[in-house]
Amino acid sequence: MIGPVFDRIAIIGAGLIGSSIALAARENGAAGKIAIYDADEEVRRRARQLGLGEVCETAANACADADCVILCVPVGAIEAACEALAPSMKPGAILSDVGSVKEKALAAMQTHCSEGVHLIPGHPIAGTEKSGPEAGFSTLFRDAWYILTPLPQQEEAYNSALDRLAAFWEMLGSKVEIMEAGRHDRVLAITSHLPHLIAYNIVSTAYDMESVGEGEVVKYSAGGFRDFTRIAASDPTMWRDVFLNNREAVLETLGRFSEDLAALQRAIRWGDGDTLMKEFERARGIRKAIIDAGQDTSDVNFGRNMSDKPKH
Amino acid sequence: MIGPVFDRIAIIGAGLIGSSIALAARENGAAGKIAIYDADEEVRRRARQLGLGEVCETAANACADADCVILCVPVGAIEAACEALAPSMKPGAILSDVGSVKEKALAAMQTHCSEGVHLIPGHPIAGTEKSGPEAGFSTLFRDAWYILTPLPQQEEAYNSALDRLAAFWEMLGSKVEIMEAGRHDRVLAITSHLPHLIAYNIVSTAYDMESVGEGEVVKYSAGGFRDFTRIAASDPTMWRDVFLNNREAVLETLGRFSEDLAALQRAIRWGDGDTLMKEFERARGIRKAIIDAGQDTSDVNFGRNMSDKPKH
């Protein structure tokens, strides 16, 4: 039996990710004590009801004596959270986060991080379209990648802290990868940020199609549209902050997307079926690679089970 | 016990839709005899092995004596199929199709349709990302919409044929809607055609991101990208034909999408978080409406079950 990696962790922010960390850490015995804080009093009340851990009334209280503090707030809220809690962190503790953008998250944490605290940004490639403390579940991180973007060339104490944080995430079921922060932001721009932006955008376009009317968009959404609405239902604040804080990589990736789309548009206008075929055929290869890599189910329609759903 | 709607049906094209119709018609007793034909000899061989029905060596043979002929071929192949089989259809029989574009499908069928044959185009709002005769299953159409786009102002014999075709699809489990062909094409442009085009396009963009490399796109696809790869794995020929044959509606819808995307791009560039929040917040409403209408599962992540999948 392996003991807990940390005697005490503090989770700041009790949304989907924060509450899932609390549940997973307890279930897997990865932390002795779990302190949790949320800036929203109502969320703290619900976190207490859900039994997510020792719910504290201030971030400073949660972080005092913590061996590891994990910020689970939108990227835009990281700096203010750090300012409030950094003075109460003990020397040798780890300060980490779960933000979807790593360069800006790192910069925000560095502003207020005390000497002697080990700053190790992180990001789970896991989530759902639901938000809030009730959305959390203990297996969210199981078999999912967890990316750590540590500072370069550090001393032995830092590297030892990095090993502990990696061990913590492995106990929660994750597969840990080390990556440079800027590279993380460019990779996630295409694998996560652009897909969310596109999904939000097509939902907006559909919403506004007055020639169709919302009723028909919903009614015939099984034609493909419904697939996009899932990730477009994700937390608006979190995603606003992602786009504002990974601007350069998102705009670069979006530029490529728009160029490619213009080429498809031109092929449609001029009846160039060969160009369309060429693009469409290679898409199957990526789908197969994703399934082969264990990153999606091979069940048709994602294995959706509609049989227990209301019929209209 | 209700008897079969048709004594004999002919299915032309043994792909996902054609094979599913064959299996569903038999399981639900909607047709006495099921004749099936595919232009590809190898597909005919597999259809025979799968026991999809009486597999014929020519379309004319399949259609002789059929009370209802359903073309299950890509939209671009409808006219040639009609030319081959129209002369052998018996008077009073129904000629229908399952194409995703209805104005052009209607025009293609009208070119060769004999006097006395009732031409009633149709389109199931059902499908999966898989193709070929092995992809079919008998419950594909259950609780799904089936849109019929009949000719306007017809005689009693035509209206009676329309009632029979609707009854056939209802026996297969579908909910039948009547719609004007042009309206169908505009509605499906936003609910199905644009989503597929966008999905194909983002997969292409990801494929070409040399700064990232395909390995990382696949590895971290759970961040959102994988959702798009499902519909982008759909049959390339079918989708090429959809875009070439619903050009005006797709270009119009795509124009709106691009305008909206440019507005989001501008908001990101100028740090306009309010605009992003406003767009992102209303997306949740459409997701909820789709779930309330029974058009998608409320399970998180589409209820994906990854536990039996390979781990890397």
Interface residues (C-beta under 8 A of the other chain):
Chain A: G76 S100 I125 A126 T128 E129 K130 A135 D143 A144 W145 I147 R186 V187 L188 I190 T191 S192 H193 L194 P195 H196 L197 I198 A199 Y200 N201 I202 V203 S204 T205 A206 Y207 D208 M209 S211 V212 E214 E216 V217 V218 K219 Y220 S221 A222 G223 G224 F225 R226 D227 F228 T229 R230 I231 A232 A233 P236 T237 W239 R240 D241 F243 L244 R247 V250 L251 T253 L254 R256 F257 S258 D260 L261 L264 Q265 A267 I268 R269 G271 G273 L276 M277 E279 F280 E281 R282 A283 R284 I286 R287 K288 A289 I290 I291 D292 A293 G294 Q295 D296 T297 S298 D299 V300 N301 F302 G303 R304 N305 M306 K309 P310 K311 H312
Chain B: G76 S100 I125 A126 T128 E129 K130 A135 D143 A144 W145 I147 R186 V187 L188 I190 T191 S192 H193 L194 P195 H196 L197 I198 A199 Y200 N201 I202 V203 S204 T205 A206 Y207 D208 M209 S211 V212 E214 E216 V217 V218 K219 Y220 S221 A222 G223 G224 F225 R226 D227 F228 T229 R230 I231 A232 A233 P236 T237 W239 R240 D241 F243 L244 R247 V250 L251 T253 L254 R256 F257 S258 D260 L261 L264 Q265 I268 R269 G271 G273 L276 M277 E279 F280 E281 R282 A283 R284 I286 R287 K288 A289 I290 I291 D292 A293 G294 Q295 D296 T297 S298 D299 V300 N301 F302 G303 R304 N305 M306 K309 P310 K311 H312
